[in-house]
Amino acid sequence: MTVRVKEILRWIDSLAPFRFAESWDNCGLQVGSLESNVERILVALDPGLEVLEEARDLKCECIVAHHPLLLRPIQKVLIDSWPGNFIAGAITAGISVVAAHTNIDAAREGTNAQLVALLGMEVTGALETAPECAGDPRYAGIGLVGRLPSPVLLGAVAARLKCSLGDVPVRMTGDPQRQITRAAVCTGSGASLIGKVLASGAEVYVTGDMKYHDARLAQECGLAVIDIGHFASEKLVLEPLGRYFQSRAREEGVDLEVSVSRCERDPFRAVERDIRII
């Protein structure tokens, strides 16, 4: 017995209801048919051409990506340029593409939950909430605030994240010897929430894509920042999401092979002093 795309959407909605998504976002089915049968899915961060090729190689009929392929309306689908080449390739290969973006960010078991687990943080609240969603036990809000299990040096927090995330650039503001007890986290791009972080009483903010002037503002206000990058902060959710799909398939007695993308890399790379230029 196989599952259809519409069942995959139902499973996502059970974990992270699509109504949790921000008004500007575009979640759900982006390419394909709700009625298509799925025997293999690929979970990925971005619906990129390398991911599409990986899905083809694995004979997947569905890609579940965190970031939407189509965030804004497009007027043309030109198959020799982005995103038309991706759309054409997916349709030709019979691959449906689903996006689960800010609904996953806001979910209790979503992207921020993985970062909280890395820090061992006890969550006490959210940086931003939607009143219409707040009563749902699956809802956590955008960005989380909480207490660390014990006072720890800022430099040690940054080092723990660097060790856990592997070979990714980690940037930090603040005194590494400062003792930290209260933290805020927001996966992805968290610069827009800097004012709410300052109001929360957090002593360190762990996020990605921190802008220069926001980092300066944080520094002047006594808030430390650890920027682990957009890619690294959100990639944490892929393995748990893959396990969730496997669990739902077992519960419902359907045959489904779930893979997590192995080809994705952060588009940014650190430039080493001894880099060779050919």
N, C-alpha and C positions, 0 to 999 in steps of 0.2 A: 504493500500500500504506500503510495507516494503522497506528498503534501503539495498544495498549490500555493502560488504567490500570496493569495489573499489570506491563507492561514499564517504565513510568515509575518504578514502585517498584523494579524490578530495577536500573535505571540509578542511582537514588539509592543503593541498597545497594552498588553497585560503587564509588561515590565515597566514601560515608560510611556504612558498614554500620549498620543499625538497632540492632545489638547494642552499639554505642558509646554509645547513649542512656543517660541517667541513669535510675535505677530509678523515680523519681517522674514521669518525663516520659511523654508520650503521642504517639508518632510514628506515621507511616504513614497509611493511608487512614482518613479521618474521616467523609466523606460520599460516597455514590455506590457504584459497582460496579467490581470489579476487571476485569470483562469489557467495560466500556464502551470504545468506540472514541474516540480522541483525534486530532484534526487540528490543534488549536491549544491551547497552554497559556499560562497567565499565571503568572509568577514574582513573588511578593510577600513582604513582610515579615510582614504581618498579614492574617488572613482577616476583613477588615472589610466593612461594607456598601458603602462606596465602591469597594472592590476587586471585590466581587461585581458591582456595576453596570458597572465597567470590563470585567470578563470577559464580561458579557452583550454589551456594545457591540462587543467584539472577536470575538464568536462563539466564545469559548473553551469547550471541554468539560472543562477541568481547571485548577484553581488549585493550584500548589505553593507553599505558604506556609512561612516559617521558624517562626513561632509557631503552636502548636496552636490550633484552634478549641475543642476540648474537652480541657481539661487534667485536670479532675476530673469524676466521674460527675454526671449531671444526672437529676433525677427526673421532669421534665416537659418537653415540647416545646411551648411556647406561641408561636404564630406571630405574636403582636402584641408580642412583647418579645424581647430578646436572650437567648440565641443562637438561639431558635426561629425568629425571623424570617429569620435568615441560612440556617439549615438548610432551611427551607421554600422560600426563594428559590432556593437552589442545586439542590434536588431538582426544583423546577418547571422550572428552566432547563436541567436535564440536565447540571449542572456537578459533577464530582467534586472533592473537596477533600482534598489530601494535606499532611501536616505533616512537615517535616524540621528538627528542632530541635536538641537537644543532641548528636545524632549528627553534625550538621554542625559544631557548635561544637568537637567533639573531633577532627574529621578533619584530616589533614595539609593538605588543600587547602580547608579550611573557613573559618569567619568570622575566626578569629585570624590565619590566613595573610595575609589582606588587610591587616590592621592592621600586621603585621610588615613587609609590603612597603612600606607608606607610610613606615615609619621606617627602612627599609634595614637592619633588625636581623638579626644572625646568631644563630639560635636555638641555645641550648645545653641546654635542658631544658624541662620542663613544671612548672606549679604543682601540678597534681593529676593522677594517673594511675590507671587501673584495671588491675591486674596481668593480668587475663584478656584484656585487649585490647593490652597493651604490645608483644607480638610481631608485631602486624600492621603492615606498612609504611605502611598508610593512616592509622594512628592517631598522633595527636600529643599528646593529653591536653587537659585543661581549663586554659586559661591558659598562656602561654609566657614564657620568660625568655631573655634573650640580651644580646649586646654590640652597641652601636651602631657604625657604621663608623669613627667617630672621635669624640673628645671634643667635646661640644657643650653650649652653654648651655641650661639648662632653659627659659628664655623662648623660645629659638629653636625648641625641640621643640614647645612649645605653639603657637607662631606657624605652624609648618609644618603641623601638624594642622588648625588653623583655616583656613588657606589651602586645604588639600586637601579639606576637608569642606564648604566653602562656608558658607552663612549658617546656622550652628548655634551655640548657646551652648557655649562651652568654659570650664570652670572649672579653676583651678589652685591648689595649695598649694605653698609653698616659695619660696625665693629665686630669682628669674628669672636671676640672674647666676651661680648655681651650675653648675659643670661636671659633665655627666652622661656616663657611659660604659656603664652597665649598666641595662637596662630590663626591666619585666615588662608584659605586656598581657593583658587578658581582655575580650572583647566582651560586650555586654549588661550584666548586673548583676554587678559583680565585688567588691562589698563583703565577701561571705562569705569571700573568699580572702585578706583582708588579712594574716592571721597567716602564711600561707605565702609571701606576697610579702616580708614582713619577714625570714623565714628564708632566702629565696633570695639575699639580698645585693643585690637590685635597688635602684637609687637613685631611680628614678621608676616609678610605676605608672600606666599608661594604661588606663582602663576607663570604665564608665558607671554611673549610679545610685549614686554614692558617698554613703554616709550621713554625717551630721554627726559622730557620735562616732567613726566609723572614720577620717574625715579628721583629726580631732583626734589620735587614736592614732597615725596615720601621721606627723603633724607632730611629735609629741613624740618619736617614734623616729627622726626624721631622714629619713623617706621622703617624697619629693615625690609628689604625685598630680595627674594631668591627667584630668579628667572630661569626656569628649566626648559623653556622653549615650548612652542605650540605643539609640535609633533610629539615630543617625548611625554608631555603632560597628558595627551589624549590617547596615545597608543596603548596606555595602560588598560583601557577598557576592552580591548579587542579579545583577548583570551577569555575573560569572564563572559563576554557576550557570546562567544563561540560555545562555551560550556553551557550557557543558558539554552541555546538552540538545541544542543544535543539532549539536554534534560527534557525539554518540551517534546521533542520527537519521541523519546522513550515513553514518556507519559501517555502520549496519544497513539502509540503503537504504529508509527509511520517510519518508513525507511528514509533516512536522511544522513548524508555524509557532510560533515561541517569542517571546513578548513579556515585557518586564519592566515592572512597574507604574509608571506615571507620575503616578498620582493621590495616592500616599501622602505624607503630611507628618507630621513630628514632632507629637504631640498637644500638646506644650508649645511656647509661643512666648515670646520675650523681650518684656517690656513696655517700650515706649519712653516716654521722658519726655513726649513731645508726642502720646501716643496720644489719638485723638478718641473721645469717648463720646457716642453719639447717644441 
